[in-house]
Amino acid sequence: MEFGLFSNSRRYKRETHEQWDEDLREIAVADKLGFDEAWISEHDSPAELLICKAAAMTQKIKLGSAVRPLPYHHPFQLAIEANACDHLTNGRYKFGIGFGFYAAHMERRGLDFSKARDMMHDSIDLIQKLWTSPEPIDYNGRFWQGKGMFVKPRSIQLPHVPVAVAVNNTPSTVELAGQRGFQVLTSDFIKPERIRGFAEVFDAATKKAGRAPQRSKFGVCRVIYVAETDEQARNDMRDSYNDIIKWEIVNTPHHQNERVPDGGTLDDITFDGLVDNGNLFVGSPDTVYKRVLEFYDQVGGFGLLMFHCGRDYATPDKMAASMRLFMEKVAPRLRQMNPDRMAAAA
């Protein structure tokens, strides 16, 4: 098992430059502690801008976009920028893709959101052709056209930079990942049973493509916070997370819809309730370790566990201490877990 960050920057009480500075500091801390990957959200600005700055502040951690909405940009430009990032990170870049979450972002670009998924599929098809073709190519597709296209620079990583697909709702996106051997990224707010369904679709598509199940390429995300005791962990996180719940109910309710208690409403969601039901992994090293094992069994195994970051959880110093405790006292007990063997047995 590997460990990463999903840096979903929404530090809503700060100015934008302060938000990004704190996100970058968090990634630098993760690099020093031995985290394997950091995935950076794209909201209004490309994640690649932060990735290139993060590369200069880190040594080993892999840096990925989470995600580049493919319909927004011509595939030729995306292919060039991905390869440039691969060079600027010295081969540590990962190309995370999706079709875009909000219809308004398409409308602002004069695009039809109803075609976003088809545009994404056509875009990745062209991007892979551009990455691997030794000669300039012409393309005259449904959404994208170009003549004499040839991508320079070529990537450091071969045959091309690694690709990951973000999945929240649609099994067809998981099928795409399985067919093409891409990594899968899932969000912190998705219920375990739905993640398990995605993972099973991923396994089936991988097998259909003629490969053994690769659950090691399946990534999950959860809010994780570790302190010396359960009580300390809850006390550190309670006020900040209850504030975040209130903000998200107003601004991004889809992050909380699946956390509503049975028979309740969004207003019934509380930090302590989410810790009690295992949605948030908050507690001592032993408690968090048990929560990860329970989750692992519920979804049928995964290869990457991401901390949900880019929020003002507790304080910056306490978050750094939490990450250190996790890597010292929890991660070593999880590293040896082999999700591919688990998937093969299933």
Beta strands, then each sheet from edge to edge (+ up, - down):
strand 1: 2-7
strand 2: 37-40
strand 3: 62-65
strand 4: 68-69
strand 5: 93-98
strand 6: 137-140
strand 7: 145-149
strand 8: 163-167
strand 9: 183-186
strand 10: 218-222
strand 11: 224-226
strand 12: 281-283
strand 13: 304-309
sheet 1: 4+ 5+ 3+ 2+ 1+ 13+ 10+ 9+ 8+
sheet 2: 6+ 7-
sheet 3: 11+ 12+
end
